[in-house]
Amino acid sequence: MMTKNKMFLMILVSTIATINVGCEKSPEVASLKCADLDKITNPVQKAELLKTCPRSGAAFKPSDKKSW
């Protein structure tokens, strides 16, 4: 039979493991290049950034339709 100390330790370890499951993933931070899209004057650089940052800029551009 399990003693109270072993039961407490098992609950404590499982609680800590459950809390720390998602701690390694950090939220994505917006790229500085995408944030500075309006400040770039070079049309070639701006075209490249528009490919990687389609929702940046003044006009709304919907993303491609997905067929899940």
C-alpha positions, 0 to 999 in steps of 0.5 A, a space after each residue: 500500500 502506498 504511504 501518504 508521502 509517496 502519494 503526495 510526491 507522485 501528485 506533486 511530480 505529475 502536477 509539475 509535469 503537467 504545468 511545464 508541458 507547454 513552457 518550451 514553446 514561446 509565442 511567435 514574435 512579429 518579424 522586424 522586417 514585416 513591421 518595417 514594410 511601410 518604411 522600405 523604399 526599395 521595390 524589390 525588397 518590398 515585393 519580397 517582403 509582401 510574399 512573406 508578410 501578405 497581411 502587412 500594409 494598409 490594404 487587407 489581403 485575405 489568405 488563400 482558401 484552405 480545403 481541410 
